[in-house]
Amino acid sequence: MWWHIACSGAAYPALADEFFERIVDGTGLTATDPVYLLRERIHSVAGLKATAKPSPHQQFCLLVEVFNAWVEGRTMRRLPTGGGAGRPRQSVPAHRFTVLDLAARV
C-alpha cells in the first residue's frame, strides 16, 4: 500500500511515510484519530483465527478509507464496517484515493 500512495504524486512519499509511522508508533494519537482506530483494530484482529479475520480486500479498503480520513483531517468515532469502506464518494478531491485507483497501479 505504501508504494501505491508514494507513487501517486510528488508530496505522497512523505505522506505515506508519516501515515505508516503513525500506525507503527502510535505517538500522539487521540481516540478520534482514524489512525488510532486502525491501530486498535489491527491489535484486536491479530489474535483472531484466520477464518474470523477480514479478507485482504476488506483490509485494503479499510486502509484506503483511514488514509483518506487522515489526509482530509477528519475524525472518526469508529471505523467503517461492511461494504462502504473504500468506495469513492460522489465528489472525489484530487488527493483522495479509491480502491480502483490503487488497484490499477498493481
Beta strands, then each sheet from edge to edge (+ up, - down):
end
